[in-house]
Amino acid sequence: MGDATCHGWTPIMMTQRIAYALVVLSILCGSGVAKARPRAVHGDPLAVLPKGKAGRLVFGVMGSAAPEATIPPEVRGRLVRLGAAIARRGDVVLTGACPGMPLVTARAAKREGGLTVGISPAGSLRDHTQRFKSPTEAMDVIKMTGAGGGMGLIARERDNIAYSDILVYAGGRSGTLGELLFAMQERKVIAILEESTGVSEKARKEILPYIGRGKGLIVTDRDPDRLIAKAVKASARLAGKPQPVARGGSLAQLARPLGIPTQRGGLDAEALRRTHNLYTFFGDAKRMSAQDRGKVDRLVAELARTRQDGRDPLLVVPTRPGLGAKVARAAHARGVRTFGISPAGSAEEHRGAGQFLRGLDGLQLSGEGAQGIGKLAAYQHAIKKSDVVFVAGGDHETLGGTIFALYEPTVVAVLETGGMSGKLREHILATFDKAHPAKVIYDRDPVRLVQRATAEASALRRADRTEYLRGE
């Protein structure tokens, strides 16, 4: 009898107790990763992490948030190896606190005892889980940026980039492409896991050749261990390069001699749209022929003649030098009201970054920052409530603005020329198949493009311009 019982328990009772314990353990741990509630912060998420090794690196892992069931098993295996290898180095995994590929990597890092950080567009944990349907699993800390939906899903990526030493890209759709373009504005290491589907798989052949390489160092490999080794070596190399220094200048020197009203803050698009059709132009003349530049001139001339729904045109451009500056001057000469969006928060920043002024009726200092990510982040002020975003030629900065525009219920009108805009349809945007609220139209004829775009904008203006909430 004593052999058949233990403290009054029968073997059957013991088996039941063990089975129950295993169920509870599996619920709590889920694939070996504890599901403790992460710490939610609004400041620096790295500041609350336990102190680690000297020179600890932060690997920002960016990739598709599509369901894990859609990840090919071989790619999933390499993501697991990636997360485990980062953790074993004593480094930190940072993600957009989203499901999919980044979560697979973070979960693998946690199983190896690593530290993980998430950057959420939400304002609270409740908002994060309920509104954005995002997980808290495998996260030690989540920063709540409060960036919101729509372009906020891209805008919060500036924190992903800012807190990361090395950006690793795997798979991905439009959000991942936006993250890649943000990273190219900064002196960061960009590590692309090749043959991992989507944007990352096609980046080297279908995207980067048409947009330039930006300020960072780009390394690629299909093997996660080799990729990490290359990235760490590149990070050490990049650390020794000096930062650019901005020049000065007063606000009075900047604007008053030209008679330009200058203000700080966001563009009051709603007020402008009561009397004008609001158009935005993004472009760059790299790889554009003389014939292409002639097409841009005809686009501006047609836009100047366009009066839609009883409203005159108003053109908004980022104040970067080059093709946009020429378009602003040409439109202004034809009587079109023009408005510049500067990434700077002061005259000193504006002048130091070499931003232009001539050909503008007004200047908005967005305060996003005239260097690095701030230049691209300022594009969102040009896009908001825009009736049409015209794109011609372009580089990584132009493409970044175009990706921003995809997240808004607006019309994106692409003049297919040499350079980036001629590769958007069949190459760059073909690397992912995610639906967006923007209506994208393409045309090689500038007059026809303006006519089609303004007709689409007129129809859109009568529709409900709801916020886009589905996340990348």
C-alpha positions, 0 to 999 in steps of 0.5 A: 500500500505504501508503494502505491501512494505518496502522502495519501496521493494515488499514482493517478492523482499524481499524474493528474497533478503533473499534467495540470502543472504542465498546462499552467507552465505552458500557459505562463511560458509559451514556447519557453518565454515568460509572458510577464507584463512589460514595463510601459514607458514614455521616455528612453526605454534603454534607461530602465534596462538592467546594466549590461556589458560595456559597449552593449549594442542595440539591434533594431530588428525590422520586418513584416508583421504579417501572421507567423503562419505565413513565414516560411519555416526556413526563414523562421529558423534563421530569425530564431538564430538571429535573436539567439545570437544577439542575446548570446552576445549580451546585446539588446533586441529592439522591435516595433513591438509588433507580431510577425518576424520581429516577434519571432526574433525577440522571442528567441532572444528571450529564450536565451536570456536576452533583453528586449525593447518594443517601440509602439505607436500606441499611447498606453498598453491598453491602446497597444493591445486593443487598438493596434492588436499588438502583442506584449509577449517577449518584451521587457520594456515598451515605449509608448510613442503615441504616434497613432495610426496612419502616418504615425505608424511610420513616424514612430520609426524615428525612435526605432532608428534613434535607439538602435546601433544596428538596424536589421531588416528581414522580410517586410512590406511598406512599413519595413521599407519606411524603416529602411528609408528612415535609417538611410537618413542616419549614420547607422549600420543597415544589415539586410537578411537576404532571401527572407521574402518581401522588401528585404529579399528584393532590396539589393536588386529592386530598391537600392539601385534606384534610390542611392545608399544614403548616409549609413553603411549597408551590409547583407548576408543570408546567414544571420551569424555572418550578418551580425559579424559584418554589422558589428565590424561596420558599426566599429568602422562608422563610429570614427567618422565625424558628424557634420556641423551646421552654420548659423543665421538669424530669423530676420536674415533668413526671411524678412529680406524676401518678404516671406511669412515664416511660422513654426509648427504644422501646416494648417492644411484644413484652413488652406483647403477651404480656398485652395486645392492643396498639391504636394511635389516630391522629386529629385533630378538624379538620372532624369534626362532633359526630356524628363525635366521638360515633362516636369515643366509641363506638369507645373504649367498644367497644374497652374492652369487647373482650377478644380471645384472652384479652388485655385491650386496651392503647391507645397514642397519640402525646402530641400534644394534641387528639383523641388526648388525649381518646381516651386520657382516655376509654379510661383512664376506662373501665379501659383501660391507656393508654401515650403515645409522646412525640417528646421525649428530655427533659422540657424538650422534652416540655413545650416542644412542648405534649405531654399527660400526663393519662390515661396509665399510662405515658410513653415518651420516644422521643427522635426530637425534639419539633419538625419531623420528629421528631414524625412519626418518633415514630409508628413507636414506636406502630405497631411490633407493634401489632395494630390502628392506628385512624385517625379524622379527621386532618391531615398528621401523622395521615396520616403515621402511617397511611402508616408503618403501611402498611409493617407487617404490621398492621391499619389500621382507618379510621373514615370521618368528616369530615376526612382519614379520610373521604377516605382510600379514594376520594381520598388512597390512590387516588393510588397502587396499590402493595400493602402488608403492612397490612390496611386496612379502612374502616367508618362504624360504630365498633362494627362497625369495632372488631369487624372490626379485632380479628377481622382482628388475631386472624388476623394474630397467628397468621400470620408477621409478616415484615419488608416489604422491597420498596422505594418 
